[in-house]
Amino acid sequence: MFFATGLSITAGYHRHFAHVSYKPIPPSGSFYLVFGAARCRTPFLNWASDHRLHHRFTDTDNDPYNAGKGFWWSHVGWILFQSRAEKQLTNVGDLMRDRWVRWQHRNATAIALVVGFALPALLGGLTTGRIFGMLLWAGMIRVVFVHHSTFFINSLAHMWGKQPYSRKDTSQDSWWLALLTNGEGYHNFHHMFPLITGMEFGGFIGTRRNGLIRSLKSRRHDAEASPCPASAHPESAHGSRGPGSGKAPSGNAP
C-alpha cells in the first residue's frame, strides 16, 4: 500500500496528470486516481491546481507552499491554515475533461475509506486473521509515512541539497529524498526540466522498461531547451483528454 499510494502521487498525480509529461498504459491512469485518493489528503484536482501554481510562482506569495515562509509552512502549515473559501480550479480545465478525474473528485473521500482502510483490513482478515494489525500498519501508519515523505519535497527539497541545474529558485537535489519518493528528491532537476519524466533517479520510475509508460511527450527536447515549459503554466495546460471547452469549474467540481 505504501508503494501503490506513493507511486500514484509521484508517477500519477505529479508526472502524468499535473505535468502531462507522459501517457501511461491503460488502466494505469485509473490506478493512480484510486490509490492516489487512498493517500487521504485532498482530491486530485486540488492537488494539481496547487502544484501548477507552485511551479509558476515558486518561492512567492502566490506559491501555495512557499518555502520562503519556513519549514513548517511549506511542510504542513499551508494545508492547515491556507484558506480554501475562494479557491477556484481555473488552471486545471484540461484535466476536467477526463471523466475519471471528475469521478475521483466527486468520490475521493469514499475511495479513501474503502481502498485506504477497508481493503487492508479485509486482506488482513482473509490472509492472517489480523484485521486491526493490517488496518493499523497498511492503513493508518502508511498514511502518515506517505504524507510526510511527499511533504518533504515541498519543504526539505527547497532547503537542503545541491543545485546543479539552476539557482533561479530554492529547489534542491537530494539523493536520500529520492530514495523515499521514487526519484522525486531530484527536485532542482525537476524545476529546471518539469516535462522530463523519470530521468532523475537513474530511470527508477517513469521509464518504458517498467511497463507503465506508453509514450513520453514529444516536447521532451523542448523541455530540455527551456527552463519553463508550457505545462508549468496553468493557462498553457494541454487539452489532450477528449472534447470539451476546458472551462474551469469552481473547487466543487461536478
Contacts in CASP RR format, 6 or more apart in sequence:
PFRMAT RR
TARGET T0000
AUTHOR 0000-0000-0000
METHOD contacts of the structure
MODEL  1
MFFATGLSITAGYHRHFAHVSYKPIPPSGSFYLVFGAARCRTPFLNWASD
HRLHHRFTDTDNDPYNAGKGFWWSHVGWILFQSRAEKQLTNVGDLMRDRW
VRWQHRNATAIALVVGFALPALLGGLTTGRIFGMLLWAGMIRVVFVHHST
FFINSLAHMWGKQPYSRKDTSQDSWWLALLTNGEGYHNFHHMFPLITGME
FGGFIGTRRNGLIRSLKSRRHDAEASPCPASAHPESAHGSRGPGSGKAPS
GNAP
1 38 0 8 1.000
1 116 0 8 1.000
1 120 0 8 1.000
1 138 0 8 1.000
1 139 0 8 1.000
1 142 0 8 1.000
2 138 0 8 1.000
2 142 0 8 1.000
2 145 0 8 1.000
2 146 0 8 1.000
4 31 0 8 1.000
4 35 0 8 1.000
4 38 0 8 1.000
5 35 0 8 1.000
5 36 0 8 1.000
5 38 0 8 1.000
5 39 0 8 1.000
5 116 0 8 1.000
5 142 0 8 1.000
5 146 0 8 1.000
6 35 0 8 1.000
6 36 0 8 1.000
6 39 0 8 1.000
6 146 0 8 1.000
6 149 0 8 1.000
6 150 0 8 1.000
6 181 0 8 1.000
6 182 0 8 1.000
7 32 0 8 1.000
7 35 0 8 1.000
7 182 0 8 1.000
7 205 0 8 1.000
8 31 0 8 1.000
8 32 0 8 1.000
8 33 0 8 1.000
8 34 0 8 1.000
8 35 0 8 1.000
8 36 0 8 1.000
8 38 0 8 1.000
8 39 0 8 1.000
9 36 0 8 1.000
9 39 0 8 1.000
9 146 0 8 1.000
9 150 0 8 1.000
10 150 0 8 1.000
10 181 0 8 1.000
10 182 0 8 1.000
10 183 0 8 1.000
10 184 0 8 1.000
10 205 0 8 1.000
11 24 0 8 1.000
11 32 0 8 1.000
11 182 0 8 1.000
11 205 0 8 1.000
11 206 0 8 1.000
11 212 0 8 1.000
12 24 0 8 1.000
12 28 0 8 1.000
12 29 0 8 1.000
12 32 0 8 1.000
12 36 0 8 1.000
13 32 0 8 1.000
13 36 0 8 1.000
13 44 0 8 1.000
13 47 0 8 1.000
13 48 0 8 1.000
13 51 0 8 1.000
14 51 0 8 1.000
14 184 0 8 1.000
15 21 0 8 1.000
15 22 0 8 1.000
15 197 0 8 1.000
15 198 0 8 1.000
15 206 0 8 1.000
16 22 0 8 1.000
16 23 0 8 1.000
16 24 0 8 1.000
16 28 0 8 1.000
16 29 0 8 1.000
16 32 0 8 1.000
17 32 0 8 1.000
17 44 0 8 1.000
17 48 0 8 1.000
17 95 0 8 1.000
17 101 0 8 1.000
18 47 0 8 1.000
18 48 0 8 1.000
18 51 0 8 1.000
18 52 0 8 1.000
19 194 0 8 1.000
19 195 0 8 1.000
19 197 0 8 1.000
19 231 0 8 1.000
19 232 0 8 1.000
20 94 0 8 1.000
20 217 0 8 1.000
20 231 0 8 1.000
20 237 0 8 1.000
20 238 0 8 1.000
20 240 0 8 1.000
21 194 0 8 1.000
21 195 0 8 1.000
21 196 0 8 1.000
21 197 0 8 1.000
21 216 0 8 1.000
21 217 0 8 1.000
21 223 0 8 1.000
21 231 0 8 1.000
22 197 0 8 1.000
22 206 0 8 1.000
22 213 0 8 1.000
22 214 0 8 1.000
22 215 0 8 1.000
22 216 0 8 1.000
22 217 0 8 1.000
23 213 0 8 1.000
23 214 0 8 1.000
23 215 0 8 1.000
24 32 0 8 1.000
24 212 0 8 1.000
24 213 0 8 1.000
24 214 0 8 1.000
25 211 0 8 1.000
25 212 0 8 1.000
25 213 0 8 1.000
25 214 0 8 1.000
28 212 0 8 1.000
29 100 0 8 1.000
30 100 0 8 1.000
33 44 0 8 1.000
33 100 0 8 1.000
33 101 0 8 1.000
33 103 0 8 1.000
33 104 0 8 1.000
34 104 0 8 1.000
34 111 0 8 1.000
34 115 0 8 1.000
35 115 0 8 1.000
36 44 0 8 1.000
37 43 0 8 1.000
37 44 0 8 1.000
37 104 0 8 1.000
37 107 0 8 1.000
37 108 0 8 1.000
37 111 0 8 1.000
37 112 0 8 1.000
37 115 0 8 1.000
38 111 0 8 1.000
38 112 0 8 1.000
38 115 0 8 1.000
38 116 0 8 1.000
39 112 0 8 1.000
39 143 0 8 1.000
39 146 0 8 1.000
39 147 0 8 1.000
39 150 0 8 1.000
40 112 0 8 1.000
40 116 0 8 1.000
40 143 0 8 1.000
41 47 0 8 1.000
41 79 0 8 1.000
41 147 0 8 1.000
42 108 0 8 1.000
43 104 0 8 1.000
43 105 0 8 1.000
43 108 0 8 1.000
43 253 0 8 1.000
44 95 0 8 1.000
44 101 0 8 1.000
44 104 0 8 1.000
44 105 0 8 1.000
44 108 0 8 1.000
45 89 0 8 1.000
45 92 0 8 1.000
45 95 0 8 1.000
45 96 0 8 1.000
45 101 0 8 1.000
45 105 0 8 1.000
45 251 0 8 1.000
45 253 0 8 1.000
46 87 0 8 1.000
46 89 0 8 1.000
46 251 0 8 1.000
48 92 0 8 1.000
48 95 0 8 1.000
49 87 0 8 1.000
49 89 0 8 1.000
49 90 0 8 1.000
49 91 0 8 1.000
49 92 0 8 1.000
49 234 0 8 1.000
50 64 0 8 1.000
50 65 0 8 1.000
52 91 0 8 1.000
52 92 0 8 1.000
52 232 0 8 1.000
52 233 0 8 1.000
52 234 0 8 1.000
52 237 0 8 1.000
53 62 0 8 1.000
53 63 0 8 1.000
53 64 0 8 1.000
53 91 0 8 1.000
53 234 0 8 1.000
54 63 0 8 1.000
54 64 0 8 1.000
54 65 0 8 1.000
54 154 0 8 1.000
55 191 0 8 1.000
55 194 0 8 1.000
55 232 0 8 1.000
56 62 0 8 1.000
56 232 0 8 1.000
56 233 0 8 1.000
56 234 0 8 1.000
57 63 0 8 1.000
58 169 0 8 1.000
58 170 0 8 1.000
58 171 0 8 1.000
58 191 0 8 1.000
59 66 0 8 1.000
59 67 0 8 1.000
59 68 0 8 1.000
59 158 0 8 1.000
59 169 0 8 1.000
59 170 0 8 1.000
60 66 0 8 1.000
64 78 0 8 1.000
64 82 0 8 1.000
65 73 0 8 1.000
65 74 0 8 1.000
65 78 0 8 1.000
65 154 0 8 1.000
65 155 0 8 1.000
66 73 0 8 1.000
66 74 0 8 1.000
66 78 0 8 1.000
67 74 0 8 1.000
67 154 0 8 1.000
67 155 0 8 1.000
67 158 0 8 1.000
67 159 0 8 1.000
67 170 0 8 1.000
68 74 0 8 1.000
68 158 0 8 1.000
68 170 0 8 1.000
69 78 0 8 1.000
70 155 0 8 1.000
71 155 0 8 1.000
71 156 0 8 1.000
71 159 0 8 1.000
72 155 0 8 1.000
74 154 0 8 1.000
74 155 0 8 1.000
74 158 0 8 1.000
75 148 0 8 1.000
75 151 0 8 1.000
75 152 0 8 1.000
75 154 0 8 1.000
75 155 0 8 1.000
75 156 0 8 1.000
76 151 0 8 1.000
78 154 0 8 1.000
87 250 0 8 1.000
87 251 0 8 1.000
88 248 0 8 1.000
88 250 0 8 1.000
88 251 0 8 1.000
89 96 0 8 1.000
89 248 0 8 1.000
89 249 0 8 1.000
89 250 0 8 1.000
89 251 0 8 1.000
89 253 0 8 1.000
90 234 0 8 1.000
90 248 0 8 1.000
91 234 0 8 1.000
91 235 0 8 1.000
91 237 0 8 1.000
91 248 0 8 1.000
92 234 0 8 1.000
92 237 0 8 1.000
92 248 0 8 1.000
93 237 0 8 1.000
93 239 0 8 1.000
93 246 0 8 1.000
93 247 0 8 1.000
93 248 0 8 1.000
93 249 0 8 1.000
94 237 0 8 1.000
94 238 0 8 1.000
94 239 0 8 1.000
94 240 0 8 1.000
94 241 0 8 1.000
94 246 0 8 1.000
95 101 0 8 1.000
95 237 0 8 1.000
95 241 0 8 1.000
96 102 0 8 1.000
96 246 0 8 1.000
96 248 0 8 1.000
96 249 0 8 1.000
96 253 0 8 1.000
97 239 0 8 1.000
97 241 0 8 1.000
97 242 0 8 1.000
97 243 0 8 1.000
97 244 0 8 1.000
97 246 0 8 1.000
98 241 0 8 1.000
98 242 0 8 1.000
101 241 0 8 1.000
102 253 0 8 1.000
102 254 0 8 1.000
104 111 0 8 1.000
105 253 0 8 1.000
106 253 0 8 1.000
106 254 0 8 1.000
116 138 0 8 1.000
116 139 0 8 1.000
116 143 0 8 1.000
117 135 0 8 1.000
117 139 0 8 1.000
117 140 0 8 1.000
120 134 0 8 1.000
120 135 0 8 1.000
120 137 0 8 1.000
120 138 0 8 1.000
120 139 0 8 1.000
120 142 0 8 1.000
121 131 0 8 1.000
121 132 0 8 1.000
121 134 0 8 1.000
121 135 0 8 1.000
122 131 0 8 1.000
123 134 0 8 1.000
123 138 0 8 1.000
124 130 0 8 1.000
124 131 0 8 1.000
124 133 0 8 1.000
124 134 0 8 1.000
125 131 0 8 1.000
125 134 0 8 1.000
128 134 0 8 1.000
149 180 0 8 1.000
149 181 0 8 1.000
150 181 0 8 1.000
150 184 0 8 1.000
152 177 0 8 1.000
152 180 0 8 1.000
152 181 0 8 1.000
153 177 0 8 1.000
153 181 0 8 1.000
153 184 0 8 1.000
153 185 0 8 1.000
153 187 0 8 1.000
156 172 0 8 1.000
156 174 0 8 1.000
156 177 0 8 1.000
157 171 0 8 1.000
157 172 0 8 1.000
157 174 0 8 1.000
157 177 0 8 1.000
157 184 0 8 1.000
157 185 0 8 1.000
157 187 0 8 1.000
158 169 0 8 1.000
158 170 0 8 1.000
158 171 0 8 1.000
158 172 0 8 1.000
158 187 0 8 1.000
159 170 0 8 1.000
159 172 0 8 1.000
160 172 0 8 1.000
160 174 0 8 1.000
161 172 0 8 1.000
161 173 0 8 1.000
161 174 0 8 1.000
162 172 0 8 1.000
162 173 0 8 1.000
162 174 0 8 1.000
162 188 0 8 1.000
163 171 0 8 1.000
163 172 0 8 1.000
163 173 0 8 1.000
163 188 0 8 1.000
164 173 0 8 1.000
164 188 0 8 1.000
164 189 0 8 1.000
165 173 0 8 1.000
165 188 0 8 1.000
165 189 0 8 1.000
165 191 0 8 1.000
165 192 0 8 1.000
165 193 0 8 1.000
166 188 0 8 1.000
166 191 0 8 1.000
166 192 0 8 1.000
166 227 0 8 1.000
168 227 0 8 1.000
169 191 0 8 1.000
171 187 0 8 1.000
171 188 0 8 1.000
171 190 0 8 1.000
171 191 0 8 1.000
172 187 0 8 1.000
172 188 0 8 1.000
173 185 0 8 1.000
173 186 0 8 1.000
173 187 0 8 1.000
173 188 0 8 1.000
173 189 0 8 1.000
173 200 0 8 1.000
174 185 0 8 1.000
174 186 0 8 1.000
174 187 0 8 1.000
175 185 0 8 1.000
175 186 0 8 1.000
177 183 0 8 1.000
177 184 0 8 1.000
177 185 0 8 1.000
177 187 0 8 1.000
178 184 0 8 1.000
178 185 0 8 1.000
178 186 0 8 1.000
178 200 0 8 1.000
178 201 0 8 1.000
178 204 0 8 1.000
182 201 0 8 1.000
182 204 0 8 1.000
182 205 0 8 1.000
183 198 0 8 1.000
183 200 0 8 1.000
183 201 0 8 1.000
183 204 0 8 1.000
183 205 0 8 1.000
184 190 0 8 1.000
184 200 0 8 1.000
185 200 0 8 1.000
185 201 0 8 1.000
186 200 0 8 1.000
186 201 0 8 1.000
189 196 0 8 1.000
189 199 0 8 1.000
189 200 0 8 1.000
190 200 0 8 1.000
192 227 0 8 1.000
193 199 0 8 1.000
193 223 0 8 1.000
193 224 0 8 1.000
193 227 0 8 1.000
193 229 0 8 1.000
194 223 0 8 1.000
194 229 0 8 1.000
194 231 0 8 1.000
194 232 0 8 1.000
195 217 0 8 1.000
195 219 0 8 1.000
195 220 0 8 1.000
195 222 0 8 1.000
195 223 0 8 1.000
195 229 0 8 1.000
195 231 0 8 1.000
196 220 0 8 1.000
196 223 0 8 1.000
196 224 0 8 1.000
197 206 0 8 1.000
197 213 0 8 1.000
197 216 0 8 1.000
197 217 0 8 1.000
198 204 0 8 1.000
198 205 0 8 1.000
198 206 0 8 1.000
198 207 0 8 1.000
206 212 0 8 1.000
206 213 0 8 1.000
207 213 0 8 1.000
208 216 0 8 1.000
217 223 0 8 1.000
219 229 0 8 1.000
219 230 0 8 1.000
222 229 0 8 1.000
223 229 0 8 1.000
230 236 0 8 1.000
230 238 0 8 1.000
231 237 0 8 1.000
231 238 0 8 1.000
239 246 0 8 1.000
END
